Amino acid sequence: MPFREINSKMVEATLTPGQKLFSQRGAMLAYRGEVSFTPNIQGGQGGVASMIGRRVAGESTPLMTVEGSGTVMFGHGGHHIQVIELAGDTLYVEADRLLAFDGTLQQGTMFMGSQGGVMGMVRGQVTGQGLFTTTLKGHGAVAVMAHGGVIELPIAPGRDVHVDPQAYVAHHGDVRNKLSTAVGWRDMVGRGSGEAFQLELSGSGAVYVQASEEKL
């Protein structure tokens, strides 16, 4: 179910009978047609286990199930919106950045320590995003929120990408991440809080970076 970008801060989704999508509660701006909105307590396509995992991790964001026939416009807090198309791969994104996504996508939770070991856990503490992150896998579209717009940077073997942890939004593909320190790096070239950390991503895929270090 593709999302149509109305402008940088609003998207529109078209619903047909038998389809569904999930959105952050309070994200609906307007709709046309016969559309229903119900609180979601099953944790999306990931089921109860996924929901419990997110709640234990403190990463749960209230969702609503959207079904029916018509068009729905979404936006939230005036944040910029980026639509990401998945073709069978997995998107790693913080739960509070999810605006809406296809109901066909499998939702889960990943412990950040499993990518980069201890440094993966440190990354969660430094970014303030916690030790877990939400995963969405399959074929479909995801609308994520960011401050100041988003740029997609490709990651390829031998072409690692280094990102200010506060500017990180999401990534997809076969990507490894680790947090490294560089004395003076943030003070000289970063625009964050002055902590000398950078997020290093390697492998094959892409990372999405926002034009701000401000959290949602």
Secondary structure, 3 states (H helix, E strand, C coil): CCEEEEECCEEEEEECCCCEEEEECCCEEEEEEEEEEEEECCCHHHHHHHHHHHHHHCCCCCEEEEEEEEEEEECCCCCEEEEEEEEEEEEEECHHHEEEEECCCEEEEEEHHHCCHHHHHHHHHHHCCCCEEEEEEEEEEEEEEECCCEEEEEEECCECEEECHHHEEEEEEEEEEEEEECCCHHHHCCCCCCCCEEEEEEEEEEEEEECCCCCC
